[in-house]
């Protein structure tokens, strides 16, 4: 078992005000104005492209919210983003027990253990490493603060998928639809039982965040859209962020999880993090698929996803309609995940993912390269993963922070469709492990 935290992290430098330190003791830490290397979005490839028109990825404010129980145990992690016009946005939920390394480093750093042992700053650094996103606001919220946050929405329409309960209080929330006052929702979202795998509670806690997004509806409050994202001020705190988030429709999604088996956790959990779980507690850890995470974050906050590698930064564009996807017998996730995994195998940065149904779809997968002098090299490199029929051409537009724009084509959709088709034995094939559902741990899940 390793006692050394050996992962090379993307740097996050955080300035904690004295007033924020006082909030730590009350289980509510607010960190504003994170300066991070992930904000450095210059492309990695050289070349003169000053003659090209420039397209700027829209700026999207971001917030990281972690809910904690009365003992400051982390129960949920939510990444909040605003739309470029400053009203509405998204909630992407990350598991509290998710490994910051996506299971890829040989050393596990579950977010809940990191918070417990190393504190709020380390938690924020690891959340950034896991999601790839830099944050304008970070706050840990206890039951009272969570209830205050969502009270403006009224009772939440929760569709509870499991029999959720809290070990210490004995309070239970059975399967089914119910309306939860904010105080009740706050107790449910912080429910824990240290003696069982924490990920078993994820569906129930997630139902609370999903209800928040649903209850917002078309939007509440007085915040109004701005004319341009350039006019959108960075939020001063979580309250001002929520004023804008709740002012328009909010989309919700939770990243799928793969629980790790006990042997792997015992082998890869550092000694310094083990005390976080306490005597008799279950030290369970899950991983999120790296490709799925980048697809989610690259869709909702492309201008905020970092480029940590000394390698090209990619934007992936998919223009297939729902009808075309369905006719191919796959999902949009199947197609995007296949493409992103192939790019990750080449050790590049994937920072933006755009689904534009109905946009022009080429016959052959196309790489639009910012530096025209690298066309031949790009073709040689990516023929390995995308086939010899790819088209590599100089970009007609310079996208800020993007070296190569990859547009998925009809031949790629056909390839993914064939790879997902049942074989003669009736089994199905794909190029990655399906996410484990919250019923049985994966024996050796990888990120």
N, C-alpha and C positions, 0 to 999 in steps of 0.2 A: 504494500500500500504506500503510495507516495504522500509525503508530508510537505511537498514543495509545490507551490502554485507556479507551474512552468509555462502557462500559455502566454504568448506575446499578445498583449491587448492593444487595441486602438486607444490612444490616449484620450482621456476626458479630464479636463481641469475644471474644478468646480469651486466657486467662491461661496462659502457658507457664512452668512451674516450671523452676528451674535444672537439676533432675535430668532433665527432659524434653529440655532443650537438649543434654545430654550424649548422649542416645540418638540425636539426629539424626545424629551422626557415625557411629553404628553402624547407621544405616538403620532405626532403630526408634523412632518418636516416639509418645508417648502423651500425649494432651491430654484432660483430664477436666474436666467442669463448664463446657461452653460456654454462655455466656449470649448469647441471640440475639433479634433483633427478631421472628423467626419464632415465638417462644413467645408473642407477644402475639396472643391469639386472640379478642379482644373483637369482637363483630359491629359492622358499620359503620352499620347503620340505627338511627335513633332510635326512640323510642316507649316507652310504659309497658306492660310485660308482666309486672309483678310478681305478677299474679294467676294466672299460668299455672304448671302443674307444670314442673319443670326436669329435663331429661335431660342427663347429662354424658357426653361422649365418653370412653371408657376411655383411661387413660394407658398408653402403650407405650414402654418404654425403647428407645433406638436407639444403634447404633454404626456408625461408618464405618471400614472396613478397606481399606487399599491395600497390595497386594503389590509389592515392588520387587526388582530383580535386584542383582547385586553392584556395579553402577555407579549404583544408586539410580534406575534407570529404572522408571517405573510400568508394571505389567503387567496388573493387575486392580483393580477397585474394587467392593467389596461393601457394600451397606447391610443391616445386620442389625437385626431388630426382635424384641422379645419379645411373647408373648401377654400379655393383661392379668393372667392368673393367675401370670405369672412363670416359666412352663415352656414350652419350645418357642417357635416363632416362624417367622420367614421370612428368607430370603436373597434380596435383589434385586440382580442384578449390572448394573453400569453399565460401559460400555466405557472403557478407560483413555484412549483418544484422543477421547473425546466432548467436544464443545464445550459449555462451561458455559452458553452462551446459547441452546442448542437451535437454532442456526443462524438466529436471528431478529434479530441486532443489527447485522450488517454488519462486526463485529469478531469473529474467532474466538479462543477461549480453550480449547484442548484441555487436559484435565486433566493429561496427562502432561507437556506443555510448561510449564504453570503450576507444577507441582511442581519441575521441573528448574531453572527460572529464578527463580521467586519464593518457593519454599520451602513448607514444610508448612502454615503458617498460611493462605497464599493458596490452596493446594489445598483445604483444608477449607472455606474461604469459598465457593469456586467449586462444590464438590460440593454444598454446601447450596443454592446458587442453582439448580443444575441439577435437583436432586431436590425442592426445596421443603421439605425436612425439616431440622430442627435435630437435633444429635447430642449425646448424653451422653458418649460416648467416641469418640476418634479415635486410630487407631494405624496407622503404617506398619510393615509386617513384612517382613523379609528371609527368605531360605530357611530359616535356622536357626529363626527365630521361628515361621514358618508350620508347619514340621514339629513343633515343640513344641506348637502350638495344636491340631493335629489328631491327635497321636499317641495320645491317649486313645481314639480311635475305632478303632484298629487299621488294617489294610490297607483302602484305599478301593476300592470296586468302580467303576472308571472305564470308561465306554463312550466311547472316543475316536472322534470323528466325522471327524477329519482326520489326516493324517500330520504330527504336531507334531514340531518339532525346535528345538534351541538352536544358534545360529550359532557362538558362542564355544567351547562345549564339544564340539559335534558329536553330543551325545546325541539320540536319536530315540525317538519313541513312536508306533508305527504305528496305523492304524485298527483298531478292534476292542475287545473287552472284555478287561480285564485287572485284576488286583489290584495296587494301588500301595502300597508302604510309605510312611509319611509323608515320609521324606526324598526319595524319588523324586517323590512328588506335589509337594513343594515346588520341586523343580527344574523340573518340567513347568509349574507355574503361573507361573513366572517366566521361561519360555523366550522368547527374542527373536531377531529377525534385523533389525537396523536398516535393511537395504537393501531390504526389501519393506514393503508396507502393513501396519501393525500390526494392523489390523482382521481381516486374514486369519488371525491367531492366536486371535482371540476364541473361536471354537467349541471349540478344544482346551483353552484355559484355563478356559472356562466348564464344561467337562466335569468338571474337578477340584472346583469348588464344588458342582456338582450331585451329585457322588459324596459329598461331605461331608454334604449334606442327606439323601441316601438312606441313608448308613451310620448316621446317628443312629437311624433306625427309630422305635420307640415312645418312645425316650429312654434316656439312660444317666446315671449319677451319682446323687448323693444330694439334689439340690435338690428341694424340694417346692412344690406350688402354694400361693399365698397366698389368703386368703379374699376379698380385694378388691384391685383395682388400687391403691386408696388406701393399702394396706399395703405396696405394693411399693417398696422403696428404690431410688433411682437407683444404678446399678452404679458401684463405685469404680474399676474398671479393666476391661480387656478380658477378663482371666482370669475375674473374677467374672461378667461378662456371659455368657461362653461356658458357665460352669457351669450357668446357667439355660437358655440357648438349647439346649444339648444334652440337657436334662432332659425334653424332650418332642418330638413330631414337628416337623420343620422343612420348610416349603414353600420351593421354589426357583423363581425365574423370572429370565430375562435379558431386558432391554429390547431390542427390535429396533433395528437400526442402519440408517442411510442414509449411505453413504460420499459425501463431497464430491469433485468432480473437481479435478484438479491446478490448473486455472486459478483456480477460486474460492479454493482454499487459498492460492495465491500472492498473490491480490488482498487477502484479508481477514485473513491471519495477520500480527499486528503484528511489526515488526522486532525488538522486544525479546524475543519468544518464539522467533523462528526459530533462534537458536543452540542451542536445546534438542535439535534433531534432529541436529546435527553434520554435518560434511562427508561427503557420500556417503550420508547417511541419507535415508529416505523420510519426508517430513513430511505424513503422511496424517492426515485428520481425519474423524470421523463425527458425525452428529447423531442424537439420540433424539427421537421424536415427543413433543411437549409434552403432548398429550392422554393418550397411553399412559402417560407418566411419572406424571402426576397421578392417573390411575386406579389405577396400581400402588401409589403411596405413600398415596393417600387411602383405599385398602382396608386396608393393613397398619398404618398409623400415622396415623389421621385427627386425633388430638389433637396431632400434631406437625407437621402441614403448615401452613406460614405463610400469612398473608393480606397480601401486600405492597401490594395496590392499595387506594386509597380507593374501595372499591366493595363491593357485597354479597358475603357469603361463602355459598357453596352447598354443600349436601349432596345428592348424587344417589342415588336409591334405585331399584333394579330388582328386581322380584319374579317375573319370568318363570321358569318351570321349564325344565329342559333340554329337555323334550319340546316345549314351546311355541317355544323358540328354534330347535330343529331343524326343526319343522314350517314355520317361517317361512323356512327356507333361509338363515339367517344365523348368526353366532356372537355370543356375549355381548359380545365385543370390538367387533364391528361396531356393536352398539346403543349401548354406552357411549361409544365413541369419537365417534360421530355426535353424541350429546347433549353431551358435554364440548366438542367443537369448536365447537358452536353457542354454548355459554356463553362460551367463550374469545373468540369473535368479538365478544361484547358487553363484553369487558374486565372480567370479574368474577373473583372468587377461587373456585376449586373446591378445597375442602379435605377433603371426605369423600366416599367412594364406597362404597355398601353394596349388595352382591348378596344378596338374601334370597329364594331360590327358594321359591315357595309362599305368600308373603305376599300381601296383598290388592293386586290390580292394578286401577286404575280404568279406565274406558272412555276417558277423556280425560286427557291429561297434566296433572298437577296441581301447582301452585305453592302451598305452604303458607308464608305470609309472617308473619314475627315481628311486624312493625309493621303493624297492621291499617289504619292511615291511608294506607298506600302501595299498597293492593290495586289501585286503578284505574291507577296509574302502572306497576306491575309488569305488569299485563295489557297495557297499550299497548306496553311495551318488548318483551315476550317473545312476543307474537303474531307478531312479525316472523320469529322463528326456529322457533317451534313451532306456528304455525297459530292460526286464530281460534277453534278449539274448546277451547282450553285452559281449565282451571278455576283461578282464583286465589282463595284463601280465607285468612282469618286462621288462623294456626297454633293448634293445640290444645295443643301442648307447646313450651316454649322449650328448644331444644337449645343447649348452651353453645358459643358461638363461631359459631353458624350463624344467618344472617339468613333464608335461604329454603331450604326443602327441596323438591327437585324429584322427583316420583314419576313414572316413565315408565309410559305407558299402552298399552293395546292398539292404539290408533290410531297411536301412534308406532312400535311394532314393525311394524305393517303398512306404514307409510311407508318404514322402513328396508329392509324386505323387498323392496318394489317398486323401491327405488333400486338394490338389488343384483342385481335380476333381469336375465337376459340380454335384450338388445334383438334386433330382427329380424335384425341382421347377425351375431349370435352373440357380439358383444363384451359385456363387463360394465361396469357403471357403478357408481361409488361416489363419495363426497364427499371422498376423500383419496387421496394416493399410497400405494400399498402399500409396505411396508418392503422395501428392497433386500436381497436375499439375498447372502451373502458370495461372490459370483462376479464381478460387474461393478459398478464404481462408478456411482452415479447422477450424471448430468451436471449437475444443478442441484437437488439435494435441498434441501428446506426443512424447517424444524423443525416 
